[in-house]
């Protein structure tokens, strides 16, 4: 297994005094997977069912070799 970093853009509607505003934030996740495709699939599976929109912007191989617990 290898580690991949996945950048995910979250889109949420926020109520403001002037109306509804679209708020976009980008978060980075570390995913353990066999390939880029599997890492992306894991991210999509994890986010499915939430009440906000999301888009996987990129998945790249990480230089992280091992996570010590």
PDB file of N, H, CA, C and O in Angstrom:
ATOM      1  N   UNK A   1       0.837  -1.185   0.000  1.00  0.00           N
ATOM      2  CA  UNK A   1       0.000   0.000   0.000  1.00  0.00           C
ATOM      3  C   UNK A   1       0.878   1.244   0.000  1.00  0.00           C
ATOM      4  O   UNK A   1       1.990   1.246   0.530  1.00  0.00           O
ATOM      5  N   UNK A   2       0.355   2.289  -0.602  1.00  0.00           N
ATOM      6  H   UNK A   2      -0.548   2.287  -1.032  1.00  0.00           H
ATOM      7  CA  UNK A   2       1.030   3.587  -0.650  1.00  0.00           C
ATOM      8  C   UNK A   2       0.091   4.646  -0.087  1.00  0.00           C
ATOM      9  O   UNK A   2      -1.085   4.383   0.165  1.00  0.00           O
ATOM     10  N   UNK A   3       0.628   5.845   0.106  1.00  0.00           N
ATOM     11  H   UNK A   3       1.584   6.058  -0.098  1.00  0.00           H
ATOM     12  CA  UNK A   3      -0.170   6.958   0.599  1.00  0.00           C
ATOM     13  C   UNK A   3      -0.327   8.003  -0.501  1.00  0.00           C
ATOM     14  O   UNK A   3       0.602   8.282  -1.259  1.00  0.00           O
ATOM     15  N   UNK A   4      -1.524   8.568  -0.563  1.00  0.00           N
ATOM     16  H   UNK A   4      -2.278   8.341   0.053  1.00  0.00           H
ATOM     17  CA  UNK A   4      -1.857   9.585  -1.560  1.00  0.00           C
ATOM     18  C   UNK A   4      -2.501  10.772  -0.853  1.00  0.00           C
ATOM     19  O   UNK A   4      -3.201  10.607   0.146  1.00  0.00           O
ATOM     20  N   UNK A   5      -2.258  11.968  -1.380  1.00  0.00           N
ATOM     21  H   UNK A   5      -1.690  12.103  -2.191  1.00  0.00           H
ATOM     22  CA  UNK A   5      -2.945  13.156  -0.876  1.00  0.00           C
ATOM     23  C   UNK A   5      -4.052  13.499  -1.855  1.00  0.00           C
ATOM     24  O   UNK A   5      -3.829  13.587  -3.063  1.00  0.00           O
ATOM     25  N   UNK A   6      -5.235  13.689  -1.321  1.00  0.00           N
ATOM     26  H   UNK A   6      -5.415  13.617  -0.340  1.00  0.00           H
ATOM     27  CA  UNK A   6      -6.397  14.024  -2.140  1.00  0.00           C
ATOM     28  C   UNK A   6      -6.888  15.407  -1.740  1.00  0.00           C
ATOM     29  O   UNK A   6      -7.170  15.657  -0.568  1.00  0.00           O
ATOM     30  N   UNK A   7      -6.990  16.301  -2.709  1.00  0.00           N
ATOM     31  H   UNK A   7      -6.761  16.098  -3.662  1.00  0.00           H
ATOM     32  CA  UNK A   7      -7.532  17.636  -2.465  1.00  0.00           C
ATOM     33  C   UNK A   7      -9.001  17.618  -2.870  1.00  0.00           C
ATOM     34  O   UNK A   7      -9.348  17.277  -4.001  1.00  0.00           O
ATOM     35  N   UNK A   8      -9.858  17.994  -1.920  1.00  0.00           N
ATOM     36  H   UNK A   8      -9.576  18.272  -1.001  1.00  0.00           H
ATOM     37  CA  UNK A   8     -11.306  17.958  -2.124  1.00  0.00           C
ATOM     38  C   UNK A   8     -11.866  19.353  -1.914  1.00  0.00           C
ATOM     39  O   UNK A   8     -11.605  19.997  -0.898  1.00  0.00           O
ATOM     40  N   UNK A   9     -12.644  19.812  -2.894  1.00  0.00           N
ATOM     41  H   UNK A   9     -12.856  19.289  -3.720  1.00  0.00           H
ATOM     42  CA  UNK A   9     -13.295  21.123  -2.782  1.00  0.00           C
ATOM     43  C   UNK A   9     -14.727  20.906  -2.299  1.00  0.00           C
ATOM     44  O   UNK A   9     -15.508  20.192  -2.927  1.00  0.00           O
ATOM     45  N   UNK A  10     -15.056  21.538  -1.168  1.00  0.00           N
ATOM     46  H   UNK A  10     -14.421  22.118  -0.658  1.00  0.00           H
ATOM     47  CA  UNK A  10     -16.385  21.444  -0.581  1.00  0.00           C
ATOM     48  C   UNK A  10     -17.160  22.712  -0.914  1.00  0.00           C
ATOM     49  O   UNK A  10     -16.624  23.816  -0.818  1.00  0.00           O
ATOM     50  N   UNK A  11     -18.411  22.556  -1.301  1.00  0.00           N
ATOM     51  H   UNK A  11     -18.847  21.660  -1.379  1.00  0.00           H
ATOM     52  CA  UNK A  11     -19.260  23.695  -1.641  1.00  0.00           C
ATOM     53  C   UNK A  11     -20.473  23.673  -0.733  1.00  0.00           C
ATOM     54  O   UNK A  11     -21.196  22.678  -0.672  1.00  0.00           O
ATOM     55  N   UNK A  12     -20.696  24.781  -0.023  1.00  0.00           N
ATOM     56  H   UNK A  12     -20.109  25.589  -0.073  1.00  0.00           H
ATOM     57  CA  UNK A  12     -21.805  24.860   0.915  1.00  0.00           C
ATOM     58  C   UNK A  12     -22.508  26.203   0.735  1.00  0.00           C
ATOM     59  O   UNK A  12     -21.878  27.195   0.367  1.00  0.00           O
ATOM     60  N   UNK A  13     -23.814  26.230   0.997  1.00  0.00           N
ATOM     61  H   UNK A  13     -24.325  25.425   1.296  1.00  0.00           H
ATOM     62  CA  UNK A  13     -24.580  27.469   0.935  1.00  0.00           C
ATOM     63  C   UNK A  13     -24.674  28.045   2.340  1.00  0.00           C
ATOM     64  O   UNK A  13     -25.066  27.353   3.279  1.00  0.00           O
ATOM     65  N   UNK A  14     -24.311  29.324   2.476  1.00  0.00           N
ATOM     66  H   UNK A  14     -23.993  29.886   1.713  1.00  0.00           H
ATOM     67  CA  UNK A  14     -24.321  29.990   3.776  1.00  0.00           C
ATOM     68  C   UNK A  14     -25.309  31.146   3.715  1.00  0.00           C
ATOM     69  O   UNK A  14     -25.276  31.953   2.786  1.00  0.00           O
ATOM     70  N   UNK A  15     -26.192  31.222   4.713  1.00  0.00           N
ATOM     71  H   UNK A  15     -26.219  30.567   5.468  1.00  0.00           H
ATOM     72  CA  UNK A  15     -27.130  32.341   4.788  1.00  0.00           C
ATOM     73  C   UNK A  15     -26.418  33.576   5.323  1.00  0.00           C
ATOM     74  O   UNK A  15     -25.744  33.516   6.352  1.00  0.00           O
ATOM     75  N   UNK A  16     -26.571  34.704   4.618  1.00  0.00           N
ATOM     76  H   UNK A  16     -27.119  34.753   3.782  1.00  0.00           H
ATOM     77  CA  UNK A  16     -26.014  35.984   5.044  1.00  0.00           C
ATOM     78  C   UNK A  16     -27.140  37.008   5.058  1.00  0.00           C
ATOM     79  O   UNK A  16     -28.215  36.751   4.516  1.00  0.00           O
ATOM     80  N   UNK A  17     -26.909  38.162   5.668  1.00  0.00           N
ATOM     81  H   UNK A  17     -26.035  38.371   6.108  1.00  0.00           H
ATOM     82  CA  UNK A  17     -27.949  39.204   5.658  1.00  0.00           C
ATOM     83  C   UNK A  17     -28.359  39.629   4.244  1.00  0.00           C
ATOM     84  O   UNK A  17     -29.476  40.103   4.037  1.00  0.00           O
ATOM     85  N   UNK A  18     -27.461  39.461   3.277  1.00  0.00           N
ATOM     86  H   UNK A  18     -26.553  39.076   3.444  1.00  0.00           H
ATOM     87  CA  UNK A  18     -27.753  39.859   1.900  1.00  0.00           C
ATOM     88  C   UNK A  18     -28.292  38.695   1.064  1.00  0.00           C
ATOM     89  O   UNK A  18     -28.516  38.853  -0.136  1.00  0.00           O
ATOM     90  N   UNK A  19     -28.499  37.545   1.674  1.00  0.00           N
ATOM     91  H   UNK A  19     -28.317  37.416   2.649  1.00  0.00           H
ATOM     92  CA  UNK A  19     -29.001  36.387   0.936  1.00  0.00           C
ATOM     93  C   UNK A  19     -28.087  35.184   1.113  1.00  0.00           C
ATOM     94  O   UNK A  19     -27.276  35.130   2.038  1.00  0.00           O
ATOM     95  N   UNK A  20     -28.232  34.238   0.226  1.00  0.00           N
ATOM     96  H   UNK A  20     -28.891  34.282  -0.525  1.00  0.00           H
ATOM     97  CA  UNK A  20     -27.448  33.005   0.302  1.00  0.00           C
ATOM     98  C   UNK A  20     -26.140  33.192  -0.463  1.00  0.00           C
ATOM     99  O   UNK A  20     -26.129  33.693  -1.587  1.00  0.00           O
ATOM    100  N   UNK A  21     -25.047  32.783   0.161  1.00  0.00           N
ATOM    101  H   UNK A  21     -25.056  32.376   1.074  1.00  0.00           H
ATOM    102  CA  UNK A  21     -23.732  32.884  -0.458  1.00  0.00           C
ATOM    103  C   UNK A  21     -23.147  31.484  -0.583  1.00  0.00           C
ATOM    104  O   UNK A  21     -23.287  30.657   0.318  1.00  0.00           O
ATOM    105  N   UNK A  22     -22.496  31.231  -1.702  1.00  0.00           N
ATOM    106  H   UNK A  22     -22.382  31.902  -2.434  1.00  0.00           H
ATOM    107  CA  UNK A  22     -21.822  29.953  -1.927  1.00  0.00           C
ATOM    108  C   UNK A  22     -20.418  30.041  -1.330  1.00  0.00           C
ATOM    109  O   UNK A  22     -19.638  30.923  -1.690  1.00  0.00           O
ATOM    110  N   UNK A  23     -20.102  29.125  -0.417  1.00  0.00           N
ATOM    111  H   UNK A  23     -20.736  28.409  -0.124  1.00  0.00           H
ATOM    112  CA  UNK A  23     -18.785  29.100   0.223  1.00  0.00           C
ATOM    113  C   UNK A  23     -18.045  27.851  -0.240  1.00  0.00           C
ATOM    114  O   UNK A  23     -18.541  26.733  -0.101  1.00  0.00           O
ATOM    115  N   UNK A  24     -16.849  28.056  -0.792  1.00  0.00           N
ATOM    116  H   UNK A  24     -16.446  28.964  -0.905  1.00  0.00           H
ATOM    117  CA  UNK A  24     -16.024  26.939  -1.248  1.00  0.00           C
ATOM    118  C   UNK A  24     -14.766  26.866  -0.398  1.00  0.00           C
ATOM    119  O   UNK A  24     -14.092  27.872  -0.179  1.00  0.00           O
ATOM    120  N   UNK A  25     -14.459  25.676   0.074  1.00  0.00           N
ATOM    121  H   UNK A  25     -15.007  24.859  -0.104  1.00  0.00           H
ATOM    122  CA  UNK A  25     -13.227  25.439   0.821  1.00  0.00           C
ATOM    123  C   UNK A  25     -12.542  24.204   0.253  1.00  0.00           C
ATOM    124  O   UNK A  25     -13.198  23.292  -0.251  1.00  0.00           O
ATOM    125  N   UNK A  26     -11.235  24.186   0.339  1.00  0.00           N
ATOM    126  H   UNK A  26     -10.702  24.927   0.748  1.00  0.00           H
ATOM    127  CA  UNK A  26     -10.462  23.043  -0.139  1.00  0.00           C
ATOM    128  C   UNK A  26      -9.752  22.408   1.049  1.00  0.00           C
ATOM    129  O   UNK A  26      -9.084  23.087   1.829  1.00  0.00           O
ATOM    130  N   UNK A  27      -9.910  21.093   1.172  1.00  0.00           N
ATOM    131  H   UNK A  27     -10.453  20.541   0.538  1.00  0.00           H
ATOM    132  CA  UNK A  27      -9.274  20.345   2.245  1.00  0.00           C
ATOM    133  C   UNK A  27      -8.397  19.255   1.641  1.00  0.00           C
ATOM    134  O   UNK A  27      -8.672  18.759   0.549  1.00  0.00           O
ATOM    135  N   UNK A  28      -7.346  18.890   2.358  1.00  0.00           N
ATOM    136  H   UNK A  28      -7.122  19.293   3.246  1.00  0.00           H
ATOM    137  CA  UNK A  28      -6.430  17.853   1.899  1.00  0.00           C
ATOM    138  C   UNK A  28      -6.538  16.642   2.819  1.00  0.00           C
ATOM    139  O   UNK A  28      -6.527  16.778   4.042  1.00  0.00           O
ATOM    140  N   UNK A  29      -6.643  15.466   2.225  1.00  0.00           N
ATOM    141  H   UNK A  29      -6.653  15.355   1.231  1.00  0.00           H
ATOM    142  CA  UNK A  29      -6.778  14.213   2.961  1.00  0.00           C
ATOM    143  C   UNK A  29      -5.651  13.265   2.579  1.00  0.00           C
ATOM    144  O   UNK A  29      -5.201  13.246   1.433  1.00  0.00           O
ATOM    145  N   UNK A  30      -5.201  12.479   3.551  1.00  0.00           N
ATOM    146  H   UNK A  30      -5.567  12.495   4.482  1.00  0.00           H
ATOM    147  CA  UNK A  30      -4.201  11.447   3.318  1.00  0.00           C
ATOM    148  C   UNK A  30      -4.947  10.125   3.204  1.00  0.00           C
ATOM    149  O   UNK A  30      -5.714   9.755   4.093  1.00  0.00           O
ATOM    150  N   UNK A  31      -4.714   9.413   2.097  1.00  0.00           N
ATOM    151  H   UNK A  31      -4.092   9.714   1.375  1.00  0.00           H
ATOM    152  CA  UNK A  31      -5.445   8.175   1.815  1.00  0.00           C
ATOM    153  C   UNK A  31      -4.453   7.044   1.594  1.00  0.00           C
ATOM    154  O   UNK A  31      -3.474   7.206   0.866  1.00  0.00           O
ATOM    155  N   UNK A  32      -4.705   5.902   2.221  1.00  0.00           N
ATOM    156  H   UNK A  32      -5.501   5.771   2.812  1.00  0.00           H
ATOM    157  CA  UNK A  32      -3.889   4.716   1.989  1.00  0.00           C
ATOM    158  C   UNK A  32      -4.589   3.879   0.929  1.00  0.00           C
ATOM    159  O   UNK A  32      -5.738   3.475   1.108  1.00  0.00           O
ATOM    160  N   UNK A  33      -3.894   3.616  -0.182  1.00  0.00           N
ATOM    161  H   UNK A  33      -2.960   3.944  -0.328  1.00  0.00           H
ATOM    162  CA  UNK A  33      -4.502   2.896  -1.296  1.00  0.00           C
ATOM    163  C   UNK A  33      -3.422   2.262  -2.160  1.00  0.00           C
ATOM    164  O   UNK A  33      -2.231   2.517  -1.985  1.00  0.00           O
ATOM    165  N   UNK A  34      -3.865   1.428  -3.098  1.00  0.00           N
ATOM    166  H   UNK A  34      -4.833   1.221  -3.240  1.00  0.00           H
ATOM    167  CA  UNK A  34      -2.949   0.779  -4.023  1.00  0.00           C
ATOM    168  C   UNK A  34      -2.662   1.627  -5.256  1.00  0.00           C
ATOM    169  O   UNK A  34      -1.631   1.453  -5.907  1.00  0.00           O
ATOM    170  N   UNK A  35      -3.582   2.555  -5.580  1.00  0.00           N
ATOM    171  H   UNK A  35      -4.418   2.697  -5.052  1.00  0.00           H
ATOM    172  CA  UNK A  35      -3.416   3.369  -6.785  1.00  0.00           C
ATOM    173  C   UNK A  35      -4.152   4.699  -6.616  1.00  0.00           C
ATOM    174  O   UNK A  35      -4.916   4.891  -5.670  1.00  0.00           O
ATOM    175  N   UNK A  36      -3.902   5.598  -7.548  1.00  0.00           N
ATOM    176  H   UNK A  36      -3.281   5.442  -8.316  1.00  0.00           H
ATOM    177  CA  UNK A  36      -4.596   6.891  -7.552  1.00  0.00           C
ATOM    178  C   UNK A  36      -6.098   6.672  -7.698  1.00  0.00           C
ATOM    179  O   UNK A  36      -6.900   7.330  -7.034  1.00  0.00           O
ATOM    180  N   UNK A  37      -6.464   5.753  -8.562  1.00  0.00           N
ATOM    181  H   UNK A  37      -5.813   5.218  -9.101  1.00  0.00           H
ATOM    182  CA  UNK A  37      -7.884   5.480  -8.804  1.00  0.00           C
ATOM    183  C   UNK A  37      -8.568   4.976  -7.543  1.00  0.00           C
ATOM    184  O   UNK A  37      -9.677   5.400  -7.219  1.00  0.00           O
ATOM    185  N   UNK A  38      -7.900   4.064  -6.829  1.00  0.00           N
ATOM    186  H   UNK A  38      -6.999   3.720  -7.092  1.00  0.00           H
ATOM    187  CA  UNK A  38      -8.485   3.537  -5.590  1.00  0.00           C
ATOM    188  C   UNK A  38      -8.580   4.630  -4.530  1.00  0.00           C
ATOM    189  O   UNK A  38      -9.562   4.686  -3.791  1.00  0.00           O
ATOM    190  N   UNK A  39      -7.580   5.493  -4.447  1.00  0.00           N
ATOM    191  H   UNK A  39      -6.782   5.448  -5.048  1.00  0.00           H
ATOM    192  CA  UNK A  39      -7.606   6.595  -3.484  1.00  0.00           C
ATOM    193  C   UNK A  39      -8.780   7.528  -3.765  1.00  0.00           C
ATOM    194  O   UNK A  39      -9.484   7.933  -2.840  1.00  0.00           O
ATOM    195  N   UNK A  40      -8.994   7.869  -5.029  1.00  0.00           N
ATOM    196  H   UNK A  40      -8.422   7.539  -5.780  1.00  0.00           H
ATOM    197  CA  UNK A  40     -10.124   8.730  -5.396  1.00  0.00           C
ATOM    198  C   UNK A  40     -11.445   8.062  -5.056  1.00  0.00           C
ATOM    199  O   UNK A  40     -12.354   8.716  -4.544  1.00  0.00           O
ATOM    200  N   UNK A  41     -11.566   6.776  -5.331  1.00  0.00           N
ATOM    201  H   UNK A  41     -10.828   6.244  -5.747  1.00  0.00           H
ATOM    202  CA  UNK A  41     -12.794   6.037  -5.026  1.00  0.00           C
ATOM    203  C   UNK A  41     -13.069   6.023  -3.520  1.00  0.00           C
ATOM    204  O   UNK A  41     -14.222   6.143  -3.104  1.00  0.00           O
ATOM    205  N   UNK A  42     -12.028   5.880  -2.704  1.00  0.00           N
ATOM    206  H   UNK A  42     -11.092   5.783  -3.042  1.00  0.00           H
ATOM    207  CA  UNK A  42     -12.204   5.893  -1.259  1.00  0.00           C
ATOM    208  C   UNK A  42     -12.708   7.252  -0.774  1.00  0.00           C
ATOM    209  O   UNK A  42     -13.562   7.319   0.110  1.00  0.00           O
ATOM    210  N   UNK A  43     -12.184   8.327  -1.347  1.00  0.00           N
ATOM    211  H   UNK A  43     -11.490   8.273  -2.065  1.00  0.00           H
ATOM    212  CA  UNK A  43     -12.626   9.670  -0.961  1.00  0.00           C
ATOM    213  C   UNK A  43     -14.089   9.860  -1.341  1.00  0.00           C
ATOM    214  O   UNK A  43     -14.880  10.345  -0.533  1.00  0.00           O
ATOM    215  N   UNK A  44     -14.451   9.489  -2.546  1.00  0.00           N
ATOM    216  H   UNK A  44     -13.808   9.095  -3.203  1.00  0.00           H
ATOM    217  CA  UNK A  44     -15.843   9.632  -3.001  1.00  0.00           C
ATOM    218  C   UNK A  44     -16.780   8.822  -2.117  1.00  0.00           C
ATOM    219  O   UNK A  44     -17.851   9.306  -1.748  1.00  0.00           O
ATOM    220  N   UNK A  45     -16.400   7.611  -1.777  1.00  0.00           N
ATOM    221  H   UNK A  45     -15.530   7.218  -2.077  1.00  0.00           H
ATOM    222  CA  UNK A  45     -17.221   6.755  -0.909  1.00  0.00           C
ATOM    223  C   UNK A  45     -17.396   7.391   0.464  1.00  0.00           C
ATOM    224  O   UNK A  45     -18.485   7.346   1.037  1.00  0.00           O
ATOM    225  N   UNK A  46     -16.330   7.983   0.993  1.00  0.00           N
ATOM    226  H   UNK A  46     -15.446   8.019   0.528  1.00  0.00           H
ATOM    227  CA  UNK A  46     -16.384   8.599   2.309  1.00  0.00           C
ATOM    228  C   UNK A  46     -17.310   9.817   2.339  1.00  0.00           C
ATOM    229  O   UNK A  46     -17.984  10.052   3.342  1.00  0.00           O
ATOM    230  N   UNK A  47     -17.350  10.586   1.264  1.00  0.00           N
ATOM    231  H   UNK A  47     -16.802  10.396   0.449  1.00  0.00           H
ATOM    232  CA  UNK A  47     -18.155  11.806   1.226  1.00  0.00           C
ATOM    233  C   UNK A  47     -19.592  11.579   0.775  1.00  0.00           C
ATOM    234  O   UNK A  47     -20.426  12.471   0.932  1.00  0.00           O
ATOM    235  N   UNK A  48     -19.900  10.427   0.226  1.00  0.00           N
ATOM    236  H   UNK A  48     -19.222   9.703   0.098  1.00  0.00           H
ATOM    237  CA  UNK A  48     -21.254  10.156  -0.251  1.00  0.00           C
ATOM    238  C   UNK A  48     -22.238  10.188   0.919  1.00  0.00           C
ATOM    239  O   UNK A  48     -22.006   9.572   1.960  1.00  0.00           O
ATOM    240  N   UNK A  49     -23.338  10.914   0.729  1.00  0.00           N
ATOM    241  H   UNK A  49     -23.526  11.414  -0.116  1.00  0.00           H
ATOM    242  CA  UNK A  49     -24.365  10.998   1.752  1.00  0.00           C
ATOM    243  C   UNK A  49     -24.375  12.306   2.523  1.00  0.00           C
ATOM    244  O   UNK A  49     -25.330  12.585   3.248  1.00  0.00           O
ATOM    245  N   UNK A  50     -23.325  13.119   2.380  1.00  0.00           N
ATOM    246  H   UNK A  50     -22.549  12.893   1.790  1.00  0.00           H
ATOM    247  CA  UNK A  50     -23.307  14.416   3.049  1.00  0.00           C
ATOM    248  C   UNK A  50     -24.236  15.391   2.329  1.00  0.00           C
ATOM    249  O   UNK A  50     -24.550  15.210   1.153  1.00  0.00           O
ATOM    250  N   UNK A  51     -24.671  16.422   3.046  1.00  0.00           N
ATOM    251  H   UNK A  51     -24.416  16.569   4.002  1.00  0.00           H
ATOM    252  CA  UNK A  51     -25.630  17.369   2.501  1.00  0.00           C
ATOM    253  C   UNK A  51     -24.990  18.523   1.735  1.00  0.00           C
ATOM    254  O   UNK A  51     -25.666  19.512   1.451  1.00  0.00           O
ATOM    255  N   UNK A  52     -23.727  18.426   1.400  1.00  0.00           N
ATOM    256  H   UNK A  52     -23.178  17.623   1.631  1.00  0.00           H
ATOM    257  CA  UNK A  52     -23.066  19.474   0.631  1.00  0.00           C
ATOM    258  C   UNK A  52     -22.399  18.850  -0.586  1.00  0.00           C
ATOM    259  O   UNK A  52     -22.128  17.649  -0.620  1.00  0.00           O
ATOM    260  N   UNK A  53     -22.141  19.682  -1.575  1.00  0.00           N
ATOM    261  H   UNK A  53     -22.361  20.658  -1.547  1.00  0.00           H
ATOM    262  CA  UNK A  53     -21.476  19.206  -2.785  1.00  0.00           C
ATOM    263  C   UNK A  53     -19.976  19.144  -2.549  1.00  0.00           C
ATOM    264  O   UNK A  53     -19.423  19.912  -1.762  1.00  0.00           O
ATOM    265  N   UNK A  54     -19.330  18.221  -3.240  1.00  0.00           N
ATOM    266  H   UNK A  54     -19.778  17.597  -3.879  1.00  0.00           H
ATOM    267  CA  UNK A  54     -17.880  18.103  -3.157  1.00  0.00           C
ATOM    268  C   UNK A  54     -17.339  17.677  -4.509  1.00  0.00           C
ATOM    269  O   UNK A  54     -18.052  17.100  -5.330  1.00  0.00           O
ATOM    270  N   UNK A  55     -16.074  17.969  -4.723  1.00  0.00           N
ATOM    271  H   UNK A  55     -15.494  18.438  -4.056  1.00  0.00           H
ATOM    272  CA  UNK A  55     -15.395  17.573  -5.959  1.00  0.00           C
ATOM    273  C   UNK A  55     -13.951  17.226  -5.622  1.00  0.00           C
ATOM    274  O   UNK A  55     -13.255  18.006  -4.973  1.00  0.00           O
ATOM    275  N   UNK A  56     -13.505  16.063  -6.062  1.00  0.00           N
ATOM    276  H   UNK A  56     -14.070  15.429  -6.590  1.00  0.00           H
ATOM    277  CA  UNK A  56     -12.115  15.682  -5.875  1.00  0.00           C
ATOM    278  C   UNK A  56     -11.316  16.424  -6.945  1.00  0.00           C
ATOM    279  O   UNK A  56     -11.454  16.148  -8.137  1.00  0.00           O
ATOM    280  N   UNK A  57     -10.482  17.367  -6.511  1.00  0.00           N
ATOM    281  H   UNK A  57     -10.370  17.591  -5.543  1.00  0.00           H
ATOM    282  CA  UNK A  57      -9.734  18.202  -7.441  1.00  0.00           C
ATOM    283  C   UNK A  57      -8.456  17.531  -7.927  1.00  0.00           C
ATOM    284  O   UNK A  57      -8.078  17.673  -9.090  1.00  0.00           O
ATOM    285  N   UNK A  58      -7.783  16.789  -7.024  1.00  0.00           N
ATOM    286  H   UNK A  58      -8.090  16.673  -6.079  1.00  0.00           H
ATOM    287  CA  UNK A  58      -6.552  16.111  -7.428  1.00  0.00           C
ATOM    288  C   UNK A  58      -6.221  15.011  -6.444  1.00  0.00           C
ATOM    289  O   UNK A  58      -6.603  15.062  -5.275  1.00  0.00           O
ATOM    290  N   UNK A  59      -5.503  14.012  -6.937  1.00  0.00           N
ATOM    291  H   UNK A  59      -5.192  13.970  -7.886  1.00  0.00           H
ATOM    292  CA  UNK A  59      -4.955  12.941  -6.108  1.00  0.00           C
ATOM    293  C   UNK A  59      -3.523  12.721  -6.575  1.00  0.00           C
ATOM    294  O   UNK A  59      -3.275  12.471  -7.754  1.00  0.00           O
ATOM    295  N   UNK A  60      -2.582  12.816  -5.637  1.00  0.00           N
ATOM    296  H   UNK A  60      -2.784  13.020  -4.678  1.00  0.00           H
ATOM    297  CA  UNK A  60      -1.166  12.682  -5.970  1.00  0.00           C
ATOM    298  C   UNK A  60      -0.489  11.722  -5.008  1.00  0.00           C
ATOM    299  O   UNK A  60      -0.901  11.581  -3.856  1.00  0.00           O
ATOM    300  N   UNK A  61       0.548  11.069  -5.492  1.00  0.00           N
ATOM    301  H   UNK A  61       0.882  11.183  -6.427  1.00  0.00           H
ATOM    302  CA  UNK A  61       1.343  10.201  -4.635  1.00  0.00           C
ATOM    303  C   UNK A  61       1.996  11.049  -3.556  1.00  0.00           C
ATOM    304  O   UNK A  61       2.478  12.150  -3.824  1.00  0.00           O
ATOM    305  N   UNK A  62       2.008  10.530  -2.337  1.00  0.00           N
ATOM    306  H   UNK A  62       1.617   9.636  -2.120  1.00  0.00           H
ATOM    307  CA  UNK A  62       2.613  11.231  -1.209  1.00  0.00           C
ATOM    308  C   UNK A  62       4.028  10.716  -0.977  1.00  0.00           C
ATOM    309  O   UNK A  62       4.347   9.577  -1.318  1.00  0.00           O
ATOM    310  N   UNK A  63       4.866  11.557  -0.397  1.00  0.00           N
ATOM    311  H   UNK A  63       4.606  12.482  -0.119  1.00  0.00           H
ATOM    312  CA  UNK A  63       6.214  11.147  -0.049  1.00  0.00           C
ATOM    313  C   UNK A  63       6.252  10.450   1.314  1.00  0.00           C
ATOM    314  O   UNK A  63       7.309   9.996   1.752  1.00  0.00           O
ATOM    315  N   UNK A  64       5.114  10.367   1.971  1.00  0.00           N
ATOM    316  H   UNK A  64       4.255  10.736   1.615  1.00  0.00           H
ATOM    317  CA  UNK A  64       5.037   9.700   3.267  1.00  0.00           C
ATOM    318  C   UNK A  64       5.255   8.210   3.067  1.00  0.00           C
ATOM    319  O   UNK A  64       4.608   7.586   2.226  1.00  0.00           O
ATOM    320  N   UNK A  65       6.162   7.649   3.835  1.00  0.00           N
ATOM    321  H   UNK A  65       6.688   8.156   4.518  1.00  0.00           H
ATOM    322  CA  UNK A  65       6.530   6.249   3.688  1.00  0.00           C
ATOM    323  C   UNK A  65       5.758   5.378   4.668  1.00  0.00           C
ATOM    324  O   UNK A  65       5.337   4.272   4.328  1.00  0.00           O
ATOM    325  N   UNK A  66       5.572   5.885   5.896  1.00  0.00           N
ATOM    326  H   UNK A  66       5.915   6.783   6.172  1.00  0.00           H
ATOM    327  CA  UNK A  66       4.958   5.074   6.930  1.00  0.00           C
ATOM    328  C   UNK A  66       4.352   5.976   7.990  1.00  0.00           C
ATOM    329  O   UNK A  66       4.884   7.047   8.283  1.00  0.00           O
ATOM    330  N   UNK A  67       3.236   5.541   8.564  1.00  0.00           N
ATOM    331  H   UNK A  67       2.804   4.672   8.326  1.00  0.00           H
ATOM    332  CA  UNK A  67       2.616   6.253   9.663  1.00  0.00           C
ATOM    333  C   UNK A  67       2.892   5.445  10.926  1.00  0.00           C
ATOM    334  O   UNK A  67       2.549   4.266  11.005  1.00  0.00           O
ATOM    335  N   UNK A  68       3.503   6.078  11.895  1.00  0.00           N
ATOM    336  H   UNK A  68       3.782   7.037  11.830  1.00  0.00           H
ATOM    337  CA  UNK A  68       3.822   5.410  13.153  1.00  0.00           C
ATOM    338  C   UNK A  68       2.696   5.674  14.145  1.00  0.00           C
ATOM    339  O   UNK A  68       2.258   6.812  14.314  1.00  0.00           O
ATOM    340  N   UNK A  69       2.245   4.640  14.779  1.00  0.00           N
ATOM    341  H   UNK A  69       2.601   3.716  14.642  1.00  0.00           H
ATOM    342  CA  UNK A  69       1.142   4.796  15.760  1.00  0.00           C
ATOM    343  C   UNK A  69       1.629   4.559  17.161  1.00  0.00           C
ATOM    344  O   UNK A  69       0.848   4.646  18.109  1.00  0.00           O
TER     345      UNK A  69
END
